[in-house]
Amino acid sequence: MTWWEAVVLGLVQGFTEFLPISSSAHLRIVGELLPSRADPGAAFTAITQIGTETAVLIYFRRDIVRICVAWWRALRGDAGPALRDRMGVGDPDARMAWWIALGSVPIVVLGLLFQESIEGRFRNLYLIALTLALFGLLLGFADRRGAKQRTLDQITARHAVLFGLGQAMALVPGVSRSGGTITIGLLMGYTREAAARYSFLLALPAVYGSGFYQLAKNLGGFGVAGTPTVLATFVATVVAFAMGYVVIIGFLRIVTTRSYLPFVVYRIVLAGVIVVLLGVGVLEPLGGTVG
């Protein structure tokens, strides 16, 4: 992988991570269209997501600090010695910390159970085209039929688990982490902004955990034949951070005033383009890993 290919993939990761269009699917597709003509791999994707999640950490830093402080105060008994008080029953910010933790469980469990498939057959472009189209239609349905009345302080334990399952579906490229979470949120009656903001916060533990796990796992293998180099991965991660920060600002402004229909149309069109490119041999269903 050359430095400019790393820049391109970093831009793709940063631009698509927070939009409900699947960053992992775009990296998979764009990687094979570059001169190296190969899938950059699940590990590369997970590590570059550290960059985009760092953008989330900085953008939502005040919210995150407030949630962590409220959680700690409730846990140590500032609101009262009872278990309900320590669980943050009277403080939405303290409860949010628990809901993020609870919502992170599904993706951790399913990620470990299906790790081999995530790094292998789930990256088949025919499957990606299918998930892009199907979950695009589901997003459109949820956006059209959802009540859009609930706010973040109305999240319950059941809703946290359902949000988590929505996020876990993104283990299959083409679903989209934000798309899965937002779709579930809309179906449960949350506003577009509430579902989007929660998807950002919920992604932090999962993405950082996955990214640093893959970094540690592949630390000795960077630059080996069939893998990206350390420099290429680092460049892509930094570029993804910068682009991701810009996208967060724009995306949150868009979802407060407009529907998700353009994203739905884009996903369906992209799915069709992938099938055509597969049919004419421009893309291969299962690409190799980029070197």
C-alpha positions in Angstrom: 0.0 0.0 0.0 1.5 3.3 -1.0 1.2 6.5 1.1 -1.4 8.0 -1.2 -3.5 4.9 -1.2 -3.4 5.1 2.6 -4.6 8.7 2.4 -7.5 7.7 0.1 -8.6 4.9 2.4 -8.3 7.3 5.4 -10.5 9.8 3.7 -13.0 7.1 2.8 -13.0 5.8 6.4 -13.4 9.3 7.9 -16.1 10.3 5.5 -18.3 7.2 5.7 -17.8 6.1 9.4 -20.6 8.2 10.8 -22.9 8.2 7.8 -25.4 5.3 7.7 -23.7 3.9 4.6 -21.1 1.5 6.1 -17.5 2.5 6.2 -16.2 -1.1 6.2 -18.1 -1.8 2.9 -16.6 1.3 1.3 -13.1 0.4 2.4 -13.6 -3.1 1.1 -14.8 -1.7 -2.3 -12.3 1.2 -2.7 -9.4 -1.0 -1.6 -10.0 -3.3 -4.5 -10.3 -0.4 -7.0 -6.9 1.0 -6.0 -3.8 0.0 -8.0 -2.9 -2.6 -5.2 -6.4 -4.1 -6.0 -7.0 -5.9 -2.7 -9.1 -5.8 0.4 -7.2 -3.8 3.1 -8.6 -6.3 5.7 -10.7 -6.3 8.8 -7.7 -5.4 11.0 -6.9 -2.4 9.0 -10.5 -1.2 9.1 -10.7 -1.7 12.9 -7.5 0.2 13.5 -8.3 3.1 11.3 -11.6 3.4 13.1 -9.6 4.4 16.2 -9.0 7.7 14.3 -12.6 8.4 13.7 -13.6 7.5 17.2 -11.0 9.8 18.6 -12.8 12.5 16.6 -16.0 11.5 18.5 -14.1 11.6 21.8 -13.0 15.1 21.2 -16.3 16.4 19.7 -18.4 14.9 22.6 -15.8 15.5 25.3 -18.1 17.6 27.5 -20.9 15.1 27.3 -18.5 12.2 28.0 -16.9 14.0 31.0 -20.3 14.8 32.3 -21.6 11.2 32.0 -18.4 9.8 33.6 -18.5 12.2 36.5 -22.2 11.6 37.1 -21.7 7.8 37.0 -18.9 7.9 39.5 -20.8 10.2 41.9 -23.8 7.9 41.8 -21.7 4.8 42.1 -20.0 6.0 45.3 -23.3 7.0 46.8 -23.5 10.7 46.5 -27.2 10.5 45.6 -27.9 7.9 48.3 -26.7 4.6 49.6 -29.5 2.5 48.0 -28.7 0.3 45.0 -31.1 2.2 42.8 -29.4 5.5 43.7 -26.0 4.0 42.9 -27.3 2.8 39.6 -28.2 6.4 38.8 -32.0 6.1 38.9 -32.4 9.8 39.5 -29.7 11.0 37.1 -30.0 10.6 33.3 -26.2 11.0 32.8 -25.3 8.4 35.3 -27.9 6.0 33.7 -26.4 6.7 30.3 -23.1 5.3 31.4 -24.8 2.0 32.4 -26.8 2.0 29.2 -23.6 2.4 27.1 -22.0 -0.4 29.0 -25.0 -2.7 28.6 -25.4 -1.8 24.9 -21.8 -2.7 24.2 -22.3 -6.3 25.4 -23.9 -7.7 22.2 -21.1 -6.5 19.8 -18.4 -7.9 22.1 -20.1 -11.3 22.5 -21.0 -11.6 18.8 -17.7 -10.2 17.7 -15.8 -12.9 19.6 -18.2 -15.7 18.4 -18.0 -14.8 14.8 -14.4 -13.3 14.6 -13.3 -15.8 11.8 -16.4 -15.0 9.7 -16.0 -11.2 10.2 -12.4 -11.4 8.9 -13.4 -13.8 6.1 -16.6 -14.7 4.4 -18.6 -11.7 5.8 -16.4 -9.5 3.5 -17.9 -11.2 0.4 -19.0 -8.4 -1.9 -22.2 -10.2 -2.9 -23.2 -10.3 0.8 -22.1 -6.6 1.2 -24.3 -5.6 -1.8 -27.3 -7.5 -0.2 -26.8 -5.9 3.2 -26.4 -2.4 1.7 -29.7 -2.7 -0.1 -31.8 -4.5 2.6 -30.7 -2.4 5.5 -31.0 0.7 3.4 -34.7 -0.2 2.9 -35.1 -0.9 6.6 -33.5 2.5 7.4 -36.0 4.2 5.1 -38.9 2.4 6.6 -37.8 3.2 10.1 -37.3 6.9 9.2 -40.7 7.1 7.6 -42.7 5.2 10.2 -40.8 6.0 13.5 -42.6 8.2 16.0 -39.5 10.4 16.5 -40.6 11.5 20.0 -38.3 9.8 22.5 -35.2 11.6 23.8 -32.0 10.2 25.3 -33.2 10.5 28.9 -35.9 8.0 28.1 -33.6 5.1 27.3 -34.3 1.9 29.3 -32.3 -1.3 29.9 -34.4 -3.0 27.2 -33.8 -0.2 24.7 -30.0 -0.2 25.5 -29.8 -3.9 24.6 -31.8 -3.4 21.4 -29.6 -0.4 20.4 -26.6 -2.7 21.1 -28.0 -5.4 18.8 -28.4 -2.8 16.1 -24.8 -1.9 16.5 -23.7 -5.5 16.5 -25.3 -6.1 13.1 -22.6 -3.9 11.7 -20.1 -6.8 12.2 -21.3 -7.6 8.7 -19.9 -5.0 6.3 -22.7 -3.2 4.5 -25.0 -2.9 7.5 -23.3 0.2 9.0 -22.7 0.8 12.7 -24.4 4.1 12.8 -27.1 2.8 10.3 -27.9 -0.2 12.4 -28.1 1.8 15.7 -30.1 4.6 14.2 -32.5 2.3 12.5 -33.3 0.5 15.8 -33.6 3.9 17.5 -36.1 5.2 15.0 -38.1 2.0 15.1 -38.3 2.4 18.9 -39.6 6.0 18.5 -36.5 8.0 19.2 -35.8 11.3 17.4 -33.3 11.4 14.6 -30.9 13.5 16.6 -31.2 11.3 19.7 -30.6 8.1 17.8 -27.6 9.6 16.0 -26.0 11.0 19.1 -26.5 7.8 21.0 -24.9 5.8 18.1 -21.8 8.0 18.4 -21.5 7.4 22.2 -22.3 3.7 22.0 -19.6 3.1 19.4 -16.8 4.4 21.6 -16.2 1.2 23.8 -16.7 -1.2 20.9 -14.5 0.6 18.4 -11.7 1.4 20.7 -11.8 -2.2 22.1 -11.8 -3.7 18.6 -9.2 -1.3 17.3 -6.7 -1.7 20.0 -7.3 -5.5 20.1 -6.5 -5.7 16.4 -3.5 -3.4 16.9 -2.0 -5.6 19.6 -2.9 -8.8 17.6 -1.2 -7.6 14.4 1.7 -5.5 15.9 4.3 -8.0 14.8 2.8 -8.6 11.4 2.6 -5.1 9.8 4.5 -5.0 6.5 4.6 -8.7 6.1 3.5 -9.9 2.7 -0.3 -9.5 2.5 -0.6 -6.9 5.2 -0.5 -3.0 5.2 2.6 -1.4 6.7 2.7 0.4 10.0 3.2 3.8 8.2 0.2 3.2 5.8 -2.1 2.3 8.7 -0.9 5.3 10.7 -1.4 7.7 7.8 -4.9 6.3 7.1 -5.8 6.6 10.8 -4.7 10.2 11.1 -6.5 11.2 7.9 -9.6 9.4 9.1 -9.6 11.4 12.3 -9.4 14.7 10.5 -12.1 13.9 8.0 -14.3 12.2 10.7 -14.4 15.3 12.9 -15.6 17.4 10.0 -18.3 14.8 9.1 -19.6 14.7 12.7 -20.4 18.4 12.6 -22.2 18.3 9.3 -24.1 15.0 9.9 -25.6 16.1 13.2 -26.8 19.3 11.5 -28.3 17.4 8.6 -30.2 14.8 10.7 -32.0 17.4 12.8 -33.7 18.9 9.8 -33.8 16.3 7.0 -34.7 12.7 6.4 -32.4 9.8 5.7 -33.9 9.2 2.2 -30.7 10.4 0.4 -28.7 7.8 2.3 -31.3 5.1 1.5 -31.1 5.9 -2.2 -27.3 5.9 -2.2 -27.1 2.5 -0.5 -29.4 0.9 -3.0 -27.6 2.5 -6.0 -24.2 1.4 -4.6 -25.5 -2.1 -4.1 -26.5 -2.2 -7.8 -23.1 -0.8 -8.9 -21.3 -3.5 -6.9 -23.3 -6.2 -8.5 -22.6 -4.8 -12.0 -18.9 -4.5 -11.3 -18.8 -8.0 -10.0 -20.6 -9.2 -13.1 -18.1 -7.6 -15.5 -15.1 -8.8 -13.4 -13.9 -5.4 -12.2 -14.4 -6.6 -8.6 -13.8 -10.0 -7.1 -16.2 -11.4 -4.5 -13.4 -12.2 -2.1 -10.3 -10.1 -2.6 -6.9 -10.7 -1.1 -5.4 -8.5 1.6 -3.5 -5.4 0.6 0.3 -5.4 0.9 
